[in-house]
Amino acid sequence: MKSSVVYYSYSGNTDKVAKVLVDWLKCKDFTVDIYRLKPENEKRSFFLQCAEALQGKRAVLLGKDNFDLAGYDLVCIGSPVWAFSPTPAVNTYLDKMLNADDKAVILFTTYGSGTGVKKCINNIEKRLKKKGISEIYNFNIQQAKVDNRDFVIKTIKDKIGSFLFKLSERT
Ligand SMILES: Cc1cc2nc3c(=O)[nH]c(=O)nc-3n(C[C@H](O)[C@H](O)[C@H](O)COP(=O)(O)O)c2cc1C
């Protein structure tokens, strides 16, 4: 089973969760390609970050991002919640990803207060559905819990464990 974990992280929280997810997928016998999106001209002001996220801005991505998802059994996409929305880097990735229509997708976010997590997930899900992707799961971790590895693993297991089991039975 082959999986791709692509995510953006500004201050490191989503990065920590992505790494726990990768370890967990490896324990479940997935091979994992992990990629942290790097946008050009990353905004450092909270207000500009919020404004860009709210407007659904796209970022120019640096690096050789793997947009072609043919060959993966599972696709995982992670973003911090910014102003109830995904980040510009993730917006670009969602626009450009290819050959994902028959894939199972796991979305994961990290967040602060929790306001807007649902809106952010709905935003991404709507766009994935437009691309023909129907099998979409998610899990979300509050920033205060990202260092609690046991909690993150338990959340992953609770939210996507049974689905992953079915996925591995299928192939
Ligand atoms: C610009 C900005 C906007 C944010 N907006 C929200 C929000 O709408 N809801 C929320 O619960 N947390 C919000 N947060 C908190 C982040 O989602 C949270 O700190 C997240 O874990 C950051 O992930 P990172 O360290 O991977 O960048 C926001 C943070 C920033 C910087």
The ligand as an ORCA input file, in Angstrom:
! r2SCAN-3c Opt
* xyz 0 1
  C      -3.336     33.458     10.295
  C      -3.905     32.458     11.291
  C      -5.275     32.245     11.323
  C      -5.811     31.304     12.206
  N      -7.166     31.067     12.189
  C      -7.686     30.107     13.000
  C      -9.092     29.812     12.948
  O      -9.871     30.367     12.182
  N      -9.563     28.856     13.808
  C      -8.738     28.200     14.681
  O      -9.239     27.363     15.438
  N      -7.404     28.439     14.700
  C      -6.856     29.368     13.895
  N      -5.504     29.618     13.914
  C      -4.627     28.779     14.750
  C      -3.878     27.744     13.900
  O      -4.789     26.975     13.134
  C      -3.062     26.793     14.769
  O      -2.147     27.519     15.542
  C      -2.339     25.743     13.944
  O      -1.981     24.674     14.776
  C      -1.086     26.277     13.260
  O      -0.481     25.246     12.541
  P       1.065     25.277     12.070
  O       1.889     25.398     13.332
  O       1.257     23.973     11.390
  O       1.247     26.442     11.179
  C      -4.954     30.570     13.076
  C      -3.567     30.838     13.058
  C      -3.043     31.754     12.170
  C      -1.559     32.006     12.129
*
